[in-house]
Amino acid sequence: MRLVQYLEDALRRRVALVDGDRLIPIEGFDSIYRLAFDAIDNNRPLRDVVEGSLSRDSIAYTDEMMFLPAFDHPNERARCLVSGTGLTHRQSAQTRNSMHTGAQAVTDSMRMYDWGVEGGRPEPGRIGAQPEWFYKGNGHILRGHNELLHVPPYADDGGDEAEIAGCYVIDWSGVPRRVGMAMGNEFSDHVMERKNYLYLAPSKLRQCSIGPELVVGAEFQNVNGLARIERAGNEIWRQELATGEDNMCHSLENMEHHHFKYSAHRQAGDVHVHFFGAGAFSFGQITLQDGDVMEVGFEGFGRPLRNELRVDRSTNQLIRAMTL
């Protein structure tokens, strides 16, 4: 089951079920968040709530619609935590390793990936090796399909990272509930990261996108995908990629445990969007420019996610904290 969130008449939030090239609006709900809590409050499967609220009418599923992020908090964007697990795919670990050594030495990045290979897929019910974890921001940084992704004036670069993200709510008992998964562009500043490994944290504090569709009950064993870059309407880069548990050094259960083990990440009513890592990105092969369009597509996850890159060329301004 695939769902989208969009704006009707550029103002009113709506949710719809994807039915081929048509969308069936869901009545009585303005967000997937509220659908999820209706399912929780009434102890019903999310699928049943959706199917019991479908409109009798349908609308065309067009690229001209104003899409919202595939999942978010509809009222308090600051109550959505956006984060990720890195070094889950060998290619990303090798790329990170090459950023920080000019020789054949093994960096901490490669060591951490190897720890995942050795212990990131424990037996069900057991705790495995701790993966890398990073913070991207709150819901204010989330963007939807066809929205711009900005390179701010304090950044050194902006680079695509084609990934899948898990989307969660925390129920009233503090239990994480996975609502679904969505394609995403985790979008990071790799030039800043390359300067020094300790700049990894600020290099992740950038906008990112998920969507256009949220997949409920998504298959996440072996997911094939394609990342593309267009410039002036022409394709200048493409890379096939694979993600899912068969292609990662950490199991989904292990990544989720190490994110939600923190009590601060289990506050009732909160939303979490957590990226599971990338297997391919264009950094090191091309340099993205203002106006380039990044496209992410994964089999089984609906229509591709597209975002144009926009470079903010304004002067970096000093931010002063005022004394009260």
URJOMO-V92441 format. One record per pair of residues at least 4 apart in sequence whose C-alpha atoms are under 6 Angstrom apart, sorted by sequence separation. I is the first residue (numbers start at 1). J is the second residue. D is the distance in Angstrom with one decimal. If there is no record, write none. Layout:
i=I j=J d=D
i=I j=J d=D
This chain:
i=7 j=11 d=5.7
i=8 j=12 d=5.0
i=19 j=23 d=5.6
i=37 j=41 d=5.8
i=39 j=43 d=5.7
i=48 j=52 d=6.0
i=73 j=77 d=5.5
i=93 j=97 d=6.0
i=115 j=119 d=5.9
i=116 j=120 d=4.2
i=122 j=126 d=5.9
i=170 j=174 d=5.5
i=171 j=175 d=5.4
i=193 j=197 d=5.9
i=230 j=234 d=5.2
i=243 j=247 d=5.3
i=257 j=261 d=5.6
i=282 j=286 d=6.0
i=7 j=12 d=5.3
i=18 j=23 d=4.9
i=39 j=44 d=4.8
i=170 j=175 d=5.5
i=230 j=235 d=4.3
i=260 j=265 d=5.5
i=7 j=13 d=4.7
i=17 j=23 d=5.5
i=39 j=45 d=5.9
i=87 j=93 d=5.1
i=122 j=128 d=5.1
i=170 j=176 d=4.5
i=193 j=199 d=5.1
i=229 j=235 d=5.8
i=230 j=236 d=5.7
i=245 j=251 d=5.7
i=6 j=13 d=5.9
i=7 j=14 d=5.9
i=16 j=23 d=5.7
i=17 j=24 d=5.1
i=39 j=46 d=5.3
i=151 j=158 d=5.6
i=169 j=176 d=5.9
i=170 j=177 d=6.0
i=193 j=200 d=4.9
i=229 j=236 d=5.8
i=297 j=304 d=4.4
i=6 j=14 d=5.4
i=16 j=24 d=5.2
i=120 j=128 d=5.1
i=169 j=177 d=5.3
i=229 j=237 d=5.2
i=296 j=304 d=5.5
i=5 j=14 d=5.8
i=16 j=25 d=4.1
i=119 j=128 d=5.4
i=120 j=129 d=4.9
i=168 j=177 d=5.4
i=228 j=237 d=5.6
i=296 j=305 d=5.1
i=5 j=15 d=4.6
i=15 j=25 d=5.9
i=16 j=26 d=5.2
i=97 j=107 d=5.8
i=119 j=129 d=4.9
i=168 j=178 d=4.4
i=193 j=203 d=5.7
i=228 j=238 d=4.3
i=295 j=305 d=5.5
i=4 j=15 d=5.8
i=15 j=26 d=5.6
i=167 j=178 d=5.9
i=168 j=179 d=5.3
i=192 j=203 d=5.9
i=227 j=238 d=5.6
i=295 j=306 d=4.5
i=4 j=16 d=5.5
i=97 j=109 d=5.9
i=167 j=179 d=5.7
i=227 j=239 d=5.3
i=294 j=306 d=5.6
i=3 j=16 d=5.7
i=97 j=110 d=6.0
i=167 j=180 d=5.5
i=226 j=239 d=5.8
i=294 j=307 d=5.4
i=3 j=17 d=4.7
i=167 j=181 d=5.6
i=189 j=203 d=4.8
i=226 j=240 d=4.5
i=293 j=307 d=5.6
i=3 j=18 d=5.8
i=15 j=30 d=5.9
i=166 j=181 d=4.5
i=188 j=203 d=5.9
i=225 j=240 d=5.8
i=226 j=241 d=5.8
i=293 j=308 d=4.2
i=2 j=18 d=5.5
i=14 j=30 d=4.9
i=15 j=31 d=5.8
i=165 j=181 d=5.6
i=188 j=204 d=5.2
i=225 j=241 d=5.1
i=292 j=308 d=5.7
i=13 j=30 d=5.2
i=93 j=110 d=5.8
i=165 j=182 d=5.4
i=224 j=241 d=5.9
i=225 j=242 d=5.8
i=291 j=308 d=5.8
i=292 j=309 d=5.5
i=164 j=182 d=5.7
i=224 j=242 d=4.4
i=291 j=309 d=5.4
i=164 j=183 d=4.6
i=223 j=242 d=5.6
i=290 j=309 d=5.6
i=291 j=310 d=5.9
i=164 j=184 d=5.4
i=223 j=243 d=5.2
i=290 j=310 d=5.0
i=163 j=184 d=5.2
i=187 j=208 d=5.4
i=223 j=244 d=5.4
i=290 j=311 d=5.3
i=186 j=208 d=5.0
i=222 j=244 d=4.7
i=162 j=185 d=4.9
i=185 j=208 d=5.8
i=221 j=244 d=4.7
i=161 j=185 d=5.2
i=185 j=209 d=5.2
i=220 j=244 d=4.8
i=221 j=245 d=4.8
i=222 j=246 d=5.5
i=161 j=186 d=5.1
i=184 j=209 d=5.5
i=221 j=246 d=5.4
i=27 j=53 d=5.4
i=87 j=113 d=5.6
i=161 j=187 d=5.4
i=184 j=210 d=4.1
i=26 j=53 d=5.4
i=160 j=187 d=4.7
i=183 j=210 d=5.6
i=26 j=54 d=4.6
i=159 j=187 d=5.3
i=183 j=211 d=5.5
i=26 j=55 d=5.8
i=159 j=188 d=5.3
i=182 j=211 d=5.6
i=25 j=55 d=5.5
i=158 j=188 d=5.7
i=159 j=189 d=6.0
i=158 j=189 d=4.8
i=157 j=189 d=5.0
i=182 j=214 d=4.8
i=181 j=214 d=5.6
i=24 j=58 d=4.5
i=157 j=191 d=5.8
i=181 j=215 d=5.3
i=23 j=58 d=5.5
i=156 j=191 d=5.9
i=180 j=215 d=5.3
i=23 j=59 d=5.2
i=156 j=192 d=5.7
i=180 j=216 d=4.4
i=22 j=59 d=5.6
i=22 j=60 d=4.7
i=23 j=61 d=5.6
i=22 j=61 d=4.8
i=21 j=61 d=5.3
i=86 j=132 d=5.3
i=85 j=132 d=5.6
i=85 j=133 d=4.7
i=84 j=133 d=5.8
i=84 j=134 d=5.3
i=83 j=134 d=5.6
i=83 j=135 d=4.4
i=83 j=136 d=5.2
i=82 j=136 d=5.4
i=82 j=137 d=5.4
i=82 j=138 d=5.4
i=81 j=138 d=4.6
i=80 j=138 d=5.3
i=7 j=66 d=5.5
i=80 j=139 d=4.8
i=6 j=66 d=5.5
i=78 j=138 d=5.3
i=6 j=67 d=4.2
i=78 j=139 d=5.6
i=231 j=292 d=4.8
i=6 j=68 d=5.0
i=77 j=139 d=4.4
i=230 j=292 d=5.7
i=5 j=68 d=5.3
i=77 j=140 d=5.7
i=230 j=293 d=5.1
i=229 j=293 d=5.7
i=5 j=70 d=5.9
i=143 j=208 d=6.0
i=144 j=209 d=5.4
i=229 j=294 d=4.8
i=4 j=70 d=5.9
i=141 j=207 d=4.5
i=142 j=208 d=5.4
i=143 j=209 d=4.4
i=144 j=210 d=5.8
i=145 j=211 d=5.8
i=142 j=209 d=5.5
i=144 j=211 d=6.0
i=145 j=212 d=5.2
i=228 j=295 d=5.1
i=136 j=204 d=5.3
i=227 j=295 d=5.7
i=136 j=205 d=4.7
i=227 j=296 d=4.8
i=226 j=297 d=5.3
i=225 j=297 d=5.4
i=225 j=298 d=4.0
i=69 j=143 d=5.4
i=224 j=298 d=5.8
i=225 j=299 d=6.0
i=69 j=144 d=3.9
i=224 j=299 d=5.8
i=68 j=144 d=4.7
i=67 j=144 d=5.7
i=67 j=145 d=5.8
i=174 j=266 d=5.2
i=174 j=267 d=5.8
i=212 j=305 d=6.0
i=174 j=268 d=5.2
i=211 j=305 d=5.9
i=99 j=194 d=5.3
i=170 j=266 d=5.9
i=172 j=268 d=4.9
i=171 j=268 d=5.3
i=170 j=268 d=5.0
i=170 j=269 d=5.4
i=170 j=270 d=5.5
i=169 j=270 d=5.8
i=169 j=271 d=4.6
i=168 j=271 d=5.7
i=168 j=272 d=5.0
i=167 j=272 d=5.9
i=167 j=273 d=4.7
i=166 j=273 d=5.8
i=166 j=274 d=5.2
i=165 j=274 d=5.2
i=165 j=275 d=4.1
i=164 j=275 d=6.0
i=165 j=276 d=5.8
i=164 j=276 d=6.0
i=163 j=277 d=5.8
i=163 j=278 d=5.1
i=162 j=278 d=5.8
i=161 j=278 d=6.0
i=161 j=281 d=5.4
i=160 j=281 d=6.0
i=120 j=249 d=5.7
i=121 j=250 d=5.2
i=120 j=250 d=4.2
i=121 j=251 d=5.0
i=117 j=249 d=4.8
i=116 j=249 d=5.1
i=116 j=250 d=5.9
i=162 j=296 d=5.7
i=70 j=210 d=5.7
i=69 j=210 d=5.5
i=70 j=211 d=4.5
i=69 j=211 d=5.8
i=70 j=212 d=5.5
i=70 j=213 d=5.4
i=70 j=214 d=5.3
i=89 j=248 d=5.2
i=148 j=307 d=5.6
i=150 j=309 d=6.0
i=153 j=312 d=5.5
i=88 j=248 d=5.3
i=145 j=305 d=5.4
i=146 j=306 d=5.3
i=147 j=307 d=5.6
i=148 j=308 d=5.0
i=149 j=309 d=5.1
i=150 j=310 d=4.8
i=151 j=311 d=4.7
i=152 j=312 d=5.3
i=88 j=249 d=5.5
i=145 j=306 d=5.6
i=146 j=307 d=4.8
i=148 j=309 d=5.9
i=150 j=311 d=5.8
i=151 j=312 d=5.8
i=154 j=316 d=5.7
i=153 j=316 d=5.2
i=92 j=279 d=5.6
i=91 j=279 d=5.6
i=88 j=277 d=5.7
i=84 j=274 d=4.8
i=89 j=279 d=5.4
i=79 j=270 d=5.4
i=80 j=271 d=4.5
i=81 j=272 d=4.9
i=82 j=273 d=4.9
i=83 j=274 d=4.8
i=84 j=275 d=4.2
i=85 j=276 d=5.3
i=86 j=277 d=5.2
i=80 j=272 d=5.4
i=82 j=274 d=5.9
i=84 j=276 d=5.9
i=85 j=277 d=5.8
i=4 j=213 d=4.9
i=3 j=213 d=5.4
i=2 j=213 d=6.0
i=3 j=214 d=5.2
i=2 j=214 d=5.5
i=2 j=215 d=4.5
i=1 j=215 d=5.9
i=1 j=216 d=5.3
